[in-house]
Amino acid sequence: MGAATAKRLGKLLVQSGTITDEQLADALDDDSGRSLSAVLVDKGYASEERIGRVVAEQMGLAYIDLVQYEIDPNAATLIQPDLARRYCVLPIAFQDDELVVAMADPANIFAVDDLRIVTGYEIRAVVAAETDVSAAIERFASLATNVDEMVGDLEDAVGVGVSEEAEEAADEAGPAAKLMNLVVTTAIREGAGDIYVEPQENELRVRFRIDGVCQEVLRSPKKVHRQLISRIKINSGMDIAEKRVPQDGRFGVVLDGKAVDFRVAVLPTVQGEMSVIRLLRRDSIMLSLEDLGFLDQPLRRLMEALEKPYGCILVTGPTGSGKSTTLYAAINKTNDPKSNLITVEDPVEYRLEGLSQVQVHERAGLTFASALRSILRQDPDKVMIGEIRDKETGTIAIEAALTGHLVLSTLHTNDAPAAITRLTEMGIEPFLSASAVNCVLAQRLARRLCPNCKEAYTPDEVALRRIDFPMPDGKVPTLYRAVGCKKCNNIGYKGRMGIHEVMVMSETLERMTVEHASADELKRQAVAEGMLTLRDDGYEKVRMGLTSIEEIMRVVV
């Protein structure tokens, strides 16, 4: 920013009351070479957002919050990163045959003229914070560099055979490897749980699932797709020539001193093969049960069940609700050198020292049931079964729990009481379930409110009563809601925690199970015996300021 431009901006800020003449003079005396905006922000005289809004208002332009704005990748990669950095500008969208460009200094007519010549579009300038523009430039520059390199190398590769394609994709220094490494490292550093590589009709889309919500991070030409999928297959140990049937695999990396495993699934679609890559952070399995967001009462109930020498503990919930993490936390709590603990999983998500883990292989005949039969001949004290999927597996698991083994497993049901009726539907005798099951844990994952921007408010009493929110003293409580800031990418939430429901099998519940009671009847009795339902647990965490009513309504109610 030149001296004349800085003085013009300073005059606008003084006229708007944003800063004083003294503060402007102090900032202009700075000889660090930084822009006036950066100096004012560093000295605490004004925020970047306030400066941007003043500039936008004075020039009759729109102000854009780039953290929240969904930038069009096709627009962002339209100009070279060097040009974007020189003027601190970034194209963010196409609108009415014009190119919308975010600028820290929209008064820079040289920048506007150069952009018009380079892109061939008429320029519609909008104002954004300087650091936001710079951060977005770097994010798209790194992606654009890799994608451009890869597209260039693929121009003549459309007709290559399988062996040539495999050779190109296997090149560790090749563009496909670079692009995959970039996607993987970005996903790890942004805390993603899943990576989606999805072919569209004319392009390739890459998305991350962060805190349970999908976010698009990259769009590129469709010709990139084949090489990227081939690279994913090679890394995951899949057959690169097979493109007609689904395949599964895994690989691992170490980044910033932390080991991360990746579970990969490739699925043929009408547009080509798509891939979903699940990130499994090894440090997450070292979490204790206390770290998973349990309230005191449900945790105490679960711990009592884990301390028993035999019986069955079931964890239920939909896919992606954290069942595996909870099971591993329970294993960490119960595992010791004096006991023999064996797991049978499909797939083995985390590899742990100190216990024996068996990988199911259906095509080779190694099913949950056959593995479990063999495991019981190894004299285990504790057994973890990845999932009870059928009558045969369920029957062996229940019988193992009745013959001196502590069995941990998962089921897909909506709540804890439904797990008992689900076993009966599988064909397992109710009297066996009643005797074997110690407790059932149902869970969901809810996003935590960002501690830096969450906002206290007094909700409407009628609305609270409509959703049966507890108000023991009759007073409307002060709750918190999501707002959004730069630290949480303007989402309002950062991180997740468990919402839990622990049903302990009492004599009454055992008798009701034998009498074929429904899930609703079991639930009423369990609540009468002190069970906190998923909704009760969620509402208590809302009251504690950990999450919002809207989030609990989304995942539980």
QUINORUR-V670150 format. One record per residue. RES is the residue in one letter. BURIAL is I if it has 24 or more other ideal C-beta (glycine too) atoms within 12 Angstrom, else O. Layout:
res=[RES | RES]
burial=[BURIAL | BURIAL]
This chain:
res=[M | G | A | A | T | A | K | R | L | G | K | L | L | V | Q | S | G | T | I | T | D | E | Q | L | A | D | A | L | D | D | D | S | G | R | S | L | S | A | V | L | V | D | K | G | Y | A | S | E | E | R | I | G | R | V | V | A | E | Q | M | G | L | A | Y | I | D | L | V | Q | Y | E | I | D | P | N | A | A | T | L | I | Q | P | D | L | A | R | R | Y | C | V | L | P | I | A | F | Q | D | D | E | L | V | V | A | M | A | D | P | A | N | I | F | A | V | D | D | L | R | I | V | T | G | Y | E | I | R | A | V | V | A | A | E | T | D | V | S | A | A | I | E | R | F | A | S | L | A | T | N | V | D | E | M | V | G | D | L | E | D | A | V | G | V | G | V | S | E | E | A | E | E | A | A | D | E | A | G | P | A | A | K | L | M | N | L | V | V | T | T | A | I | R | E | G | A | G | D | I | Y | V | E | P | Q | E | N | E | L | R | V | R | F | R | I | D | G | V | C | Q | E | V | L | R | S | P | K | K | V | H | R | Q | L | I | S | R | I | K | I | N | S | G | M | D | I | A | E | K | R | V | P | Q | D | G | R | F | G | V | V | L | D | G | K | A | V | D | F | R | V | A | V | L | P | T | V | Q | G | E | M | S | V | I | R | L | L | R | R | D | S | I | M | L | S | L | E | D | L | G | F | L | D | Q | P | L | R | R | L | M | E | A | L | E | K | P | Y | G | C | I | L | V | T | G | P | T | G | S | G | K | S | T | T | L | Y | A | A | I | N | K | T | N | D | P | K | S | N | L | I | T | V | E | D | P | V | E | Y | R | L | E | G | L | S | Q | V | Q | V | H | E | R | A | G | L | T | F | A | S | A | L | R | S | I | L | R | Q | D | P | D | K | V | M | I | G | E | I | R | D | K | E | T | G | T | I | A | I | E | A | A | L | T | G | H | L | V | L | S | T | L | H | T | N | D | A | P | A | A | I | T | R | L | T | E | M | G | I | E | P | F | L | S | A | S | A | V | N | C | V | L | A | Q | R | L | A | R | R | L | C | P | N | C | K | E | A | Y | T | P | D | E | V | A | L | R | R | I | D | F | P | M | P | D | G | K | V | P | T | L | Y | R | A | V | G | C | K | K | C | N | N | I | G | Y | K | G | R | M | G | I | H | E | V | M | V | M | S | E | T | L | E | R | M | T | V | E | H | A | S | A | D | E | L | K | R | Q | A | V | A | E | G | M | L | T | L | R | D | D | G | Y | E | K | V | R | M | G | L | T | S | I | E | E | I | M | R | V | V | V]
burial=[I | O | O | O | I | I | O | I | I | I | O | I | I | I | O | O | O | I | I | O | O | O | I | I | O | O | I | I | O | I | O | O | O | O | I | I | I | I | I | I | I | O | I | O | I | I | I | I | I | I | I | I | I | I | I | I | O | O | I | O | I | I | I | I | I | I | I | I | I | O | I | I | I | I | I | I | I | I | I | I | I | O | I | I | O | O | I | I | I | I | I | I | I | O | O | O | O | O | I | I | I | I | I | I | I | I | I | I | O | O | I | I | O | O | I | O | O | O | I | O | O | O | I | I | I | I | I | I | I | I | I | I | I | I | I | I | I | O | I | I | I | I | I | I | O | I | I | I | I | I | I | O | I | I | O | O | I | O | O | O | O | O | O | O | I | I | O | I | I | O | O | O | O | I | I | I | I | I | I | I | I | I | I | I | I | I | I | I | O | I | I | I | I | I | I | I | I | I | I | O | O | O | I | I | I | I | I | I | I | I | I | I | I | O | I | I | I | I | I | I | I | I | I | I | I | I | I | I | I | I | I | I | I | I | I | I | O | I | O | I | O | O | I | O | O | O | I | I | I | I | I | I | I | O | O | O | O | O | O | I | I | I | I | I | I | I | I | O | O | O | O | I | I | I | I | I | I | I | I | I | I | I | O | I | I | O | I | O | I | O | O | I | I | I | I | O | O | I | I | O | I | I | I | O | I | I | O | I | O | I | I | I | I | I | I | I | I | O | O | O | I | I | I | I | I | I | I | I | I | I | I | I | I | I | I | O | O | O | O | O | I | I | I | I | I | I | I | I | I | I | O | I | O | O | I | I | I | I | O | I | O | O | O | O | O | O | I | I | I | O | I | I | I | O | I | I | O | O | O | I | I | I | I | I | I | I | I | I | I | O | O | O | I | I | I | I | I | I | I | I | I | I | O | O | I | I | I | I | I | I | I | I | I | I | I | I | I | I | I | I | I | I | I | I | O | I | O | I | O | I | O | I | I | I | I | I | I | I | I | I | I | I | I | I | I | I | I | I | I | I | O | O | O | I | O | O | O | O | I | O | O | O | O | I | O | O | O | O | I | O | O | O | O | O | O | O | I | O | I | I | I | I | I | O | I | I | O | I | I | I | I | I | I | I | I | I | I | I | I | I | I | I | I | I | I | O | O | O | I | I | O | I | I | O | O | O | I | O | I | O | O | I | I | O | I | I | O | O | O | O | I | I | I | I | I | I | I | I | I | I | I | I | I | O | O | I | I | I | I | I | I | I | I | O | I | I | I]
